[in-house]
Amino acid sequence: MLFENTFPTHRPTEEDLMSESEEKIIVPVNWPKMYAKRAEGLSASAIREILKLTAKPEIISFAGGLPANELLPCKEVRKAANIVLSDKKTKCVAMQYGATEGYGPLKEYLCERMREYNVPAEVGNVTITNGAQGAIFLSGLMFIDRGTMVLVESPTYLGMIQAWTHLGAKFCTIPIDKDGMMVDLLPGIIEKYHPKIIYTMPDFHNPAGVTMSLERRIKFAEIVSAHDDIIVIEDNPYGKLRYEGEHLPPIVSLAKEHTFYLGTVSKIMAPGLRVGWMVAPKEPVAKMFQAIQGECLFTSVFLQMLVHNIFTSGAIDERILKIRNIYRKRRDTMLREMEKHFPKEIVWTYPEGGLFLWVTTPGNINSLELFKSALEENVAFVPGASFYANGEEKGLHTFRMNFSFSSEKQIRTGIKRLGLALRKALAS
């Protein structure tokens, strides 16, 4: 008989197991000794830790980079899911393994829309990723070895710092002002540090809220294009959220052979959908797909199909317009209330779009200490230190404010509270 006498006829009793365990010496694992070298760069996200502190309902939080809850497309997602899962063919596609490079119809749609902004997007050089953050990590996986020099703006996006520090990157920095990266300084920094990668967020910068001017974009592209050993990662999660001014050409349209261009639905649909994309130069496309295969095989086809359905339902442009109108009002309310309640010693940026503005305090105010005082007033922000790749001292006197998540009423109340905390800090 098949499997006959394969299993033992005697099952050990509880007493047998107890006696055996008493005879064994159990040595606990020495976990610090077991970690890989790359794990030394892992650390908790400062923003994630701050959001835990601001979870109390009485606290008005300007800390997260969150879209407004009331604008999340719950009805659209439900409708799209019903459409995808009600069809015998599409539901099988949605629930099965998918192509590494992404769902074809979604890629075709994205290419068509990106070409409106002169992004050199073709189906063959676009891949779908797990949000823009997935694209950031993927690009780092492809190009960063331990000790690779990366040039970043000062300040810069915390999520990139965290991801690429984990991979072993070293950072050199370039300052920004109201017109974005100070490109005149770029040649000297390149000559001194020889960065392999330049990471930039030219539109509605996170955390600073500023936008790189057209003149600087052109000059940046000219400088980068003169080097055969520099690539650019252009991160554009907020490009659709412009509230005033004219659209400016993306870096990738000016230096396409050097630039990887990243996008996401997180800010125009929902971050929980985890759908982003990367437009790559022709040469490294195959290597990019291979990297994805090792990282996650593919991005969820089901989520890609939901996003594609929402994009092509005919209401996406109207939806984006609605988001812009609401966020513009909230930005204007925050700026107006800051003028009213903040001490004159405090200065801040004026964002033409996006989700953030950046506040600078006098040197006698430490933003980490101010954060503690603000929590006592039931209001929160993100201290600036986390956004400086090399721990620059000026991070101690800056902080980031988000205006998209809170209602106008909450913004008025929160800014009044924060103004009180700032006046107390100046007085002390």
N, C-alpha and C positions, 0 to 999 in steps of 0.2 A: 504494500500500500504506500502511496506517495506520502512522504514526510513521516512514515512510521518510525517510532523510537527516536525522533529528532529532538524532542524536548524532554527535559528531566521530569521524572515522575514525582520527585519530592520537592515540594516548595518550602523554602526556609521560613521558619516561624519568626515572630517578632523577637522572641528570646534569642534565637540564633543570630539575628541581625544585630541586636544589642551587644551580644558577646563579641561578635566580630569587630564592631566599631570601637569597643573598648581596647582592643588589641592594637588598632591602627593609630599612628601618629599623624594627625592632620596639620600640615604646615600651611599657613595662609600665604596667598600669592603676594609677592613683592611687586605691587603694581607700578610704582615709579620706575623700577628697573625694566619693566616689560614694554613701556611705551616706545614707539618708533621715534626717531630723532625729530621728524617733522611735527610730531605731536607737541613738542616744546613750544611751538608757535601758537597753539590753540589757547584761546581765552574767551571768556564770556563777552557777548556784545554789551557795551555800556548802555546802549539805548534799550535793549531788551531788559536789562536789570532795572533801569529807571522806570520803564513802563510797569514793572511789578509794583514799584513804590507808589505809582500814581493810579492804581486800580480802584482806590476808594471812590465811591460815587460823588462825595462832596468836593473832590479835587478837580479843578478845571485844568486839563492838560493840553499844553501846546508842545508836548515833547515828541510824540510819534509823527511819522510821515504818512499818516493814514488818510485814505479817501473818506469822505463823509458816509456814515452808515446808511443814511436815508437815500443815497445815490447808488448803492450797490444794486446790480441788475438781477435781483432775485426772480422777478416774474419772467424776465427774458431767459434766464438760465433754465428755469422750470419748463418753459415752452420749448426751448431748444432741445432739452433732454427728452421730452416727450416725442418730438419729431424724430430725433436720432434713434431712439429705442423702439419706436413703433414700426419702423421699417425693417423687414427681415434682413436685408442686405447691409444696411448701414449699422444696425446694432451689432452684427458680427464683426464688422470692421472696427467699430468703437471699442469692443471688448477684447480684441485679439492683440497679439504683438504687432508693433507697427514699424514703419521704416525709420531708420536712424535719423535721416535728414529731415523728417517731418511729414505731415499730412499734405499731400500735393495740392488739393484745392485751396487750403489756407495759405500755402506759400505763394500760389498764383495771385491770390487776392492781395497779399501783403506787398508783393513785387509791384503790382499795378499802382497801389496807393503810394508806395515809397518813391516810385519814379516821378510822381507829381512834384517831389522836392529834389529831383535830380540825384537821388541815391541810386548808384549803379547796381540795382538789384535784379538778378535773374534767378529763376527757379534753381538752377544748378549751384549757385553760390550763396544760397540762403539756407540756414538750418534753424529748426525750432528747438528752443531750449527751455529748461525749467526756470522760467522767469529770466529777467535780465541778470539777476544774481548768478543764475546757472551759467549764463554766457560769460560773466566776469571770471568765474572759477575755471570754466573750460578754457578760456584764452590764457589764463595763467598756467594751467596744466600744460598747455602746448608750448609756452615760451619761457617759463620761469624755472630756472635751476636755483639751487641754494647760492645766494650771493649775487643773483642777477639784479642789476641796477634799474630801478623804475623811477621815472620823473613824474611827480604828481603836483597838483596845485596845493597851495597852503592857504586855507584848509582844503580838505578833500572828503570824498565819500567814505564814511566809516566802514561800510560793508566791503568795499574793495580792499582797504587796509587789512581788515581781518582775514579775508580770503587769501590775499597774496603774501601776507606775513607767514601764514601757515605753510605756504609753499616755499618759503625761504627767501623772499624778495628783500632787497635793501632799497631804501628810498632816498632820493634827493628831491628838493622842493623848489617851486617857483611861486612867488607871491601873486595875488590877484587884487584888483581894485574894482571900481564900479563898472568897468568895461571888460571884466574877466581877466584871463591870464595876461600877465605883463610880458608880452611876447618879445619886446626889445631885449629882455634879459636872457632869452632862450639860447642864442648862440654861445654865450659865455658859459652857461650851465652845461650845455652839451659838450663843449670842449673840456671842461673840468671833470665831469663825472661820467661821460660816455654812456648815457642810459640806453638800454636796449628797447624799452617800452616807454611811451608817454601816454598816461591816462588822463583824459580830460572830459569834462561835462560842460560844453560850451553854452547850452541852453538852460537857463533857469537853474543854476548850479545848486547842488546839494552839498554843503549846507548854506552857502552864502546867498543864494537867490539871484546872483548877478548873471549877465549874459555877455559872452564875448562879442565884441564889436565886429562889423564886417571887415574893417581895415585890418584888425588883428587876425582874423581868420585867414585872410589872403596871405598875410605875411607868415603866419604859422605854417600854412601849407607850403609856401615857397622854401622855408627853412628845412622842414622835414623832408621834402622831396629831393633835397640835395644830398641826402644820406641814404646809403644802401643798407645800413645796419640799424635802422630805427623803424619801429612800427607804432601806430597810434591806435589806442582803444578809445573810440568815441561813444560815450554812454549818453543815450538820449531818452530817458524814461518820461520826461515832461514836455516833450516838443509840441504836443497837441494842446497844451494848456497855456496858450498865449492870451493875455488879457488886453494888451495894447501894443502898438508898434507893428512893424512889418516883419514878416518871416525872413530869416537870414539863412543863407545856404549852409548846409552841414559840412563839416570838415571833409567827410568822405567824398563829397562832390568836387572838392578842390584838390584832394590828394588820394585818389581812389586806390592806387597801387600800394599805399602805405597803411591804409586805415581799415580797421574792423569797426563796424557800426552796429550798436546794440539798441534794441527796442523792446517794449513790453506792453501788455494790456493791463498791468496792475493799477495804473492811475486813471485809465479811461473806462475800465470795466470793474475788475476786482482782483486784488493781489492773491486771493485764495485760488484763482484759476491756474496760477503758476504757468503761464504761457508767455514766453519771450522769444526773441529771434536774434540772429547774428548774420550780418552781411559781411562776407569775407572776400579778400582779393582772390583771384583765380588759382594761383599756385598752391596755397595751403588748404584748399577745400577738402581734398581727400584725407589729409592728415587730421583735419577738424572732425570729419565724420568718424574716423578711427578712434579719436579721443572720446567721443560721445559713447561709442560702443563699449569702451572700457569703463566709463563713468556710470551710465545708467541704461544702456541699450537704446532707449528712445524716450521721448516725452509722451505722456499719456495721450493716446489717440482720442479717447473719449473727450477729454478737455479741449483738445484742438478742434474737434468737430463742433463742440458747443460754441467755442469762440468764432469759428467760421460761420456758423448759422446765425449768430448775433450780428456779425459784421455784414452779412449779406441779406439781412432781413429788411433793409431799407431805412432803418431808424438810427443807425450809428452816428451819422453826422448831426442829427437833431439832438441825440443824447450828449455828444461832446459839447455842442453849443450850450445846452442846459448846464452842464458841469462848469463850463467857463463862466457863465453868468453868475452862478452861485458863488464860486470861488473868488471871482473878482470883487463881489460885494463884501465878502469876508476879509479879503486882503485890505480893501479900502477902510473897512471898519477898524481893523487892527491898527493900520497906520494912523488913522485919525485919533484913536484912543491913546496911542503911544504919544502922539504930540500933546495930548491933553494931560496925561498922567505921569509921564516919565520925566525925571529931572533933566535939565538942559545939558548936563555933562554926558548923557548917554546918546550914542549915535547908532544908526542902523541903516541897512541897505533898502533900496526900493526895487522890489522884484517886478518885472514886466510879465511874469508868468510863473508857473510851477506851484510849489506848496510852501516855500520857506522864505524867511528873511533872517538876517544875521545881525546880532547886536554886539556892540563893543562898549565896554565900560572903562572908567578911569582905572589907573593902575592900582589904586588902593582897594578896589573891589575884586575879590576872588570869586569867580562864578560857581565854584564848587560849594563855597560857604554860602553864597547867595541862594543856591539851589535849596539848601537846607532851610534857610529862612523863608523862601518862597513856599515850601511845603507847609510850613506853619501857617501861612496865609491861605492854604488850600489852592495853590496854583503851581504849575510845573513847566519846565522847559528842559532842554538838553545842554548841559555845560559844554563849552567849546573844546576842552582839552582832547576829547576823543577823536576829533576831526583833524588833528595834526599828526602826520605820519611819523615824525621824529620828535614828538613831544615838545614842540616849540613853546616857549614861555608865554607868548601872547595868547595861547589857548586858555590860560587861566583867567583872561579878562574878556572872554567872548562867550556867547551862547546862541543856540539856534531856536527859532520860534516857528511853529507850524500854524497856518491859518485855515486849512481846509476842513479839519475834522469838527471843530467846535461851531456852534451856531453864533449868529451875530450877538445875541443876548449874552451868551457865555463869554464871547470875546470881550464885550464891554466890561463885564464883571471881573473876568480874569486879569485884564490889563490894569484895571484899577487896583486889584490886589497886588499885582507885581510891581506897580509903581510905588505902592506903600513899602514893599520889601526893599526896593532900590533906595528910597529916601532914608530908610533906617540904616542901610548899609553905608551910605555916604556920611550919615551923621556919626556913625561909630568909627 
